[in-house]
Amino acid sequence: MTATFLSYSPPLIERLICSCFVLKVENLTKSYSSGGRSLTVLESVSFELHAGDTFSIVGPSGSGKTTLLGLCAGLDRAASGSVWLNGIQLDNLNEDQRAAVRNEHVGFIFQNFQLLPTLTALENVLVPLELRGVKGGAQTAQALLERVGLGGRGHHYPTQLSGGEQQRVSLARAFANRPKILFADEPTGNLDADTSATVVDLLFGLNREAGTTLILVTHDLELAAKTQRVVRIKGGSVVSDSLTQRTTASTPAQ
Amino acid sequence: MSGSLNGPINGPVNSNLPSARPGVGWLWRMAWRDSRRSRSRLLLFLSAIVLGIAALVGINGFGDNLARSIDEQARELVGADLVLSSTQPFPAALQPTLQKLGRTHSDEVAFASLVQFPKGQGVRLAQIRALTGGFPYYGDWVVEPTAAATTFRQASANQQRIALVDDALLVQFGAKPGDSIKVGNLIFQIAGRVRKTPGQSEFSASIAPTVFIPGALLAQTGLVQRGSRIQYRRYYQFPATVNVDQLIKPLEPRFDKVNIDSDTVASRKKQTGRSFADLTRFLNLVAFVALLLGCVGVASAVSLYVREKISAVAVLRCLGASGWQALLIYLLQIALMGLVGALVGAAIGTAVQLLLPKVFAGFLPVAVNVAISWMAVAQGVLTGVLVAVLFALLPLLEIRRVSPLRTLRASYEETTEKTDPLRLTVYALIAAFITGFAYLQTRDWKLALGFATGLLVAFGTLAGLGYLLRRVVRRYFPSSWSYIWRQGLANLYRPNNQTITLTVSIGLGVFLLATLYLLQGLLLGRVQVAGSGKQPNLVLFDIQPQQRAGVVQLVKNQKLPVLQEVPIVTMRLTAINGHTGSEFKKDSTRGIPKWVFSREYRVTYRDKLIASEKLETGQAPSLGPDGTPRISLEDGYFKRLKLKLGDTLTFNVQGLPLTTIVSGTRTVDWSRVQTNFLVVFPNGVLEAAPQFYVLMTRVPNNTTLGAVQRELVQRFPNVSAIDLGLILKTLDDILGKISFVIRFMALFSIATGLLVLISSVFVSRYQRIKESVLLRTLGASRRQILRITLVEYALLGLLAAIAGLVLSAFAGWALALWVFEVAFTPNLAPLLILAVVTTGLTMLIGLLNSRDVLTRPPLEVLRSEAG
């Protein structure tokens, strides 16, 4: 196991030059106080990911998967512990600074797509680019829509698209700002089997092309098996962290 | 694998935080894009602005037009550059000065008298104006035929017996130019029909129509007698270069001494403006209320809108938009929609403004020139945008705090551990805005602060009540009641409850509307006179002492009752506690109104109070042992003069100074048709002074009225008979017009209030729908859900309505006391109806809101709401 891990990892020297992980999580703990009692939903989770890694978090409902994803993406703050995203420590940043980091480095895929209902498909894809102040983003957005097979649907509103189509638009949006890391929360949770297959193919395809680090939260062990590494959590703690067959089969694109 | 859990080889640093930000252009683009599919959602918001601004622009525009028209036509109102008037002939000693003042002048002697049309035996009270000279110098004296005016002006010199008569009088008696009219002992030929005289409104023309006769023939009519109520006037015309106010300033002390009033174009402007102050003040208040309701509407409509937008904001936050960017997107949207609403409102308001003068046309003294008041439009548009932004900011500020976590967890609730300092700033700005706006509408800081404080109190009370309701229901929860009641009541305090929001917005709406209603009652009730039953309906005026017995006999011969017979002496107040009017004029801090010294007092004398009076303090009038009269004052007048018992008042009784001691006050029931007096003297002082008598009687029908009038004109031509029935009818007509306008404007407020209600109930929709669906899924019947909803909204509606009403009663009382200075006697029945209607509407709208839950299968609703 260790041998296979080393064989896929970037050489040590390269790590030194890079001087950072794409994502590093250290002793992350999250608790809520409820009715005067403290409820720990995540306890001392640590891991790190390199550029191009694909990674899934699996576990039963309420195990803390989504909480972990939220913390990694800087959507929430931990009670203790740290998150470094592309070399930036998120813990000390305020909400707006974390938003800027997300815009620069992070892409998102959600279970229920989360497209802005008042914007067309093309405009939805454009948002991350415009937020960055990129000029001429429309061409990039159109190209991305074509890549997900929706080149002709750019002027449609989300309600005029099927679930699968909406998720494809959201894929295009997620890759629009060429993120270093992509977070996907149950990306096929709301889709039927056939549509799921298309979306999953696109997700992994795009990920490979862009060399993005992928973090996937899912119930679906079959989907999880498509990533190189699977972390299983239960009751807020990591119970296993293992590399999959994929690790040997796929080569990360740099 | 454990290697991956090691610490970083080289500690990452926060060196290069991204900084690229989109410009304002993007914000506008997003605002525009986002609005495309949600414009209909902003309809409530838009209507609130439109209605508020329409009322504001309509009323302010009308006010502007009225003020401008008074300005433009003030000269026409006076008909001359200067008018001197007195109830006595101008003293001979003053004649040289008056001659020197200006060469072009006219003299007029005016008084009321019965006139007769010999042809049809018709008799009616008219205003006689015996005129010599070229008056009116300004304005249109519309006389038909046109040549008649010129002929009339020369009639004095030629001793020609011709008269010009008001159209209303001619119409009433079917007379026309060429017929004759009997004024006193003389018969005049009617030379022309007067359609309009400068300074006389249609209203005053219909109450006392005018007959112009040549001044030179006045003496021969035999109508002018000592003690008669006569106005002597001299009209001057000056070259345009003369500053009239400067010219007469040095003469004023001398005029004051002999009770000559001077009226210039400038003073008339002020005075005319003031006589419409109550009307404009009330209309301004209506505009204020409509706008405030608009504000409440804006706040609740936008909070509804924000609720719908929260998930979109969470996505934007997730994609990297900052809190401010998200806020600005919606703020720009709201500001733009606010501008659109304000423009539409201003357009509607302008239409209303063009309409108002037509409604009021009859009794405004000037023809209001309708022009679009750009000032009012600009002010309205600006106010609209300001209101939109300011009141939308309260709910919009929450956008900054929306957590991106909502994208992952739909039910995520942000923890609001500390109050947003910006929220406090917005509250302060709103308070400043309301105070500033109230000031602009009233031009009175005290009033403006009073309004703002009143609103603050109302707001605080309502919020406090909402809070209390929550606490009380929770504390004393009736566990033994039926499920429906328990569930409905529990809705009031459970998480996400809308108790405070709904109590405040519905309560404020009811409060404002009810206050408006109470005010309307105050203003209309003020002039309503009871004209029925045993009340007198005919007043005989100007009866000379030697005619008294004759007139009483005349009345008795017709089998009519003498309901009241009082002597009247006219006088002026010259000093309070030895300080003269001019001393008070210099020292404005004493707060004695100017009219106290300038008006003419009609005083009676008797030793006891009559039925319509009640002793308030001190005693009834009496003659002191030293011969100084102890007088009685009307209580309100006593208070306005800030007097105390024992103070001395010095009167000028037609030339003779007379010092009196204030020994008592009375409250007077002004609504009873009586001759009511501010000042009552004791017997034994005024008996020898020039005086006249007033006699009141009640005639059963117009035939008797005609007979009395005919006999009076023949035997006592100087006695005036005032037909109160006619006056009441005319008053009624005018009140009808005023109340139409008030109701029309209040309609705007009511419409806005309804919007507030709809949007505030809508706000709670999203909370309730999920819960109701859940209940249905768990097996609750439609009927049960319906009743749970009813219980909740009925309680909220009732509490808010009652609280609003109680608050409005306080506001009405305060306004009556301090702003309009009238007694506060609210009519409660319509207010209770308002409470019932509000509660009913709240329940109805609440039910309409939940109709989805009732008519669609639970799963379908759950799915659509989940998306």
HADDOCK unambig.tbl for C-alpha pairs under 7 A between the chains (distance, minus, plus):
assign (segid A and resid 2 and name CA) (segid B and resid 1 and name CA) 6.02 0.50 0.50
assign (segid A and resid 19 and name CA) (segid B and resid 10 and name CA) 5.57 0.50 0.50
assign (segid A and resid 20 and name CA) (segid B and resid 10 and name CA) 6.65 0.50 0.50
assign (segid A and resid 20 and name CA) (segid B and resid 12 and name CA) 5.66 0.50 0.50
assign (segid A and resid 46 and name CA) (segid B and resid 5 and name CA) 5.64 0.50 0.50
assign (segid A and resid 47 and name CA) (segid B and resid 4 and name CA) 5.77 0.50 0.50
assign (segid A and resid 47 and name CA) (segid B and resid 5 and name CA) 4.75 0.50 0.50
assign (segid A and resid 48 and name CA) (segid B and resid 4 and name CA) 5.77 0.50 0.50
assign (segid A and resid 48 and name CA) (segid B and resid 5 and name CA) 6.59 0.50 0.50
assign (segid A and resid 70 and name CA) (segid B and resid 405 and name CA) 6.75 0.50 0.50
assign (segid A and resid 75 and name CA) (segid B and resid 404 and name CA) 5.68 0.50 0.50
assign (segid A and resid 75 and name CA) (segid B and resid 405 and name CA) 5.45 0.50 0.50
assign (segid A and resid 76 and name CA) (segid B and resid 405 and name CA) 6.63 0.50 0.50
assign (segid A and resid 84 and name CA) (segid B and resid 12 and name CA) 6.97 0.50 0.50
assign (segid A and resid 87 and name CA) (segid B and resid 12 and name CA) 4.56 0.50 0.50
assign (segid A and resid 87 and name CA) (segid B and resid 13 and name CA) 5.69 0.50 0.50
assign (segid A and resid 87 and name CA) (segid B and resid 14 and name CA) 6.48 0.50 0.50
assign (segid A and resid 88 and name CA) (segid B and resid 12 and name CA) 6.46 0.50 0.50
assign (segid A and resid 88 and name CA) (segid B and resid 13 and name CA) 5.74 0.50 0.50
assign (segid A and resid 88 and name CA) (segid B and resid 14 and name CA) 4.41 0.50 0.50
assign (segid A and resid 89 and name CA) (segid B and resid 13 and name CA) 6.65 0.50 0.50
assign (segid A and resid 89 and name CA) (segid B and resid 14 and name CA) 5.79 0.50 0.50
assign (segid A and resid 96 and name CA) (segid B and resid 322 and name CA) 4.87 0.50 0.50
assign (segid A and resid 96 and name CA) (segid B and resid 323 and name CA) 6.44 0.50 0.50
assign (segid A and resid 99 and name CA) (segid B and resid 317 and name CA) 6.27 0.50 0.50
assign (segid A and resid 99 and name CA) (segid B and resid 318 and name CA) 6.60 0.50 0.50
assign (segid A and resid 99 and name CA) (segid B and resid 320 and name CA) 4.10 0.50 0.50
assign (segid A and resid 99 and name CA) (segid B and resid 321 and name CA) 6.09 0.50 0.50
assign (segid A and resid 99 and name CA) (segid B and resid 322 and name CA) 6.12 0.50 0.50
assign (segid A and resid 100 and name CA) (segid B and resid 18 and name CA) 6.06 0.50 0.50
assign (segid A and resid 100 and name CA) (segid B and resid 320 and name CA) 5.11 0.50 0.50
assign (segid A and resid 101 and name CA) (segid B and resid 17 and name CA) 6.83 0.50 0.50
assign (segid A and resid 101 and name CA) (segid B and resid 18 and name CA) 6.13 0.50 0.50
assign (segid A and resid 102 and name CA) (segid B and resid 319 and name CA) 6.38 0.50 0.50
assign (segid A and resid 102 and name CA) (segid B and resid 320 and name CA) 5.36 0.50 0.50
assign (segid A and resid 103 and name CA) (segid B and resid 319 and name CA) 5.42 0.50 0.50
assign (segid A and resid 103 and name CA) (segid B and resid 320 and name CA) 4.21 0.50 0.50
assign (segid A and resid 104 and name CA) (segid B and resid 18 and name CA) 6.46 0.50 0.50
assign (segid A and resid 114 and name CA) (segid B and resid 315 and name CA) 6.50 0.50 0.50
assign (segid A and resid 114 and name CA) (segid B and resid 407 and name CA) 6.94 0.50 0.50
assign (segid A and resid 116 and name CA) (segid B and resid 312 and name CA) 5.63 0.50 0.50
assign (segid A and resid 118 and name CA) (segid B and resid 33 and name CA) 6.87 0.50 0.50
assign (segid A and resid 118 and name CA) (segid B and resid 34 and name CA) 5.06 0.50 0.50
assign (segid A and resid 118 and name CA) (segid B and resid 36 and name CA) 6.95 0.50 0.50
assign (segid A and resid 118 and name CA) (segid B and resid 37 and name CA) 5.44 0.50 0.50
assign (segid A and resid 119 and name CA) (segid B and resid 33 and name CA) 6.23 0.50 0.50
assign (segid A and resid 119 and name CA) (segid B and resid 34 and name CA) 6.30 0.50 0.50
assign (segid A and resid 128 and name CA) (segid B and resid 319 and name CA) 5.99 0.50 0.50
assign (segid A and resid 130 and name CA) (segid B and resid 22 and name CA) 6.23 0.50 0.50
assign (segid A and resid 130 and name CA) (segid B and resid 26 and name CA) 6.94 0.50 0.50
assign (segid A and resid 131 and name CA) (segid B and resid 21 and name CA) 6.18 0.50 0.50
assign (segid A and resid 131 and name CA) (segid B and resid 22 and name CA) 5.15 0.50 0.50
assign (segid A and resid 131 and name CA) (segid B and resid 321 and name CA) 6.57 0.50 0.50
assign (segid A and resid 132 and name CA) (segid B and resid 20 and name CA) 5.49 0.50 0.50
assign (segid A and resid 132 and name CA) (segid B and resid 21 and name CA) 5.46 0.50 0.50
assign (segid A and resid 132 and name CA) (segid B and resid 22 and name CA) 5.85 0.50 0.50
assign (segid A and resid 133 and name CA) (segid B and resid 20 and name CA) 6.29 0.50 0.50
assign (segid A and resid 133 and name CA) (segid B and resid 21 and name CA) 5.58 0.50 0.50
assign (segid A and resid 133 and name CA) (segid B and resid 22 and name CA) 4.31 0.50 0.50
